[in-house]
């Protein structure tokens, strides 16, 4: 299954990586690489993530990656909608999915 990253999700990944790089640039590169490897597994197992509790739709799921939530939608492809720290509240405006 194809994986498509939203501009918001990529922006969040960049912001997180820049924050990590302030203390450890090598760790930031590893974090991004590991994140993309983890997300790539969704191509074969798109429903492996749990349903997002705040949304309650079986199509909106999340992959837990360390202390981050990768929020995605499963239709004919996997759309990566946003990436958030687990401690942050999810704003439904960030997922922008027509069928939620």
Secondary structure, DSSP 8 states (H G I E B T S, - for coil): --EEE-HHHHHHHHHHHHHHHHH-HHHHHHHHHHHHHHHHGGGT-TT-SEE-TTT--TTEEEEEETTEEEEEEESSSEEEEEEEETTS---HHHH--TT-
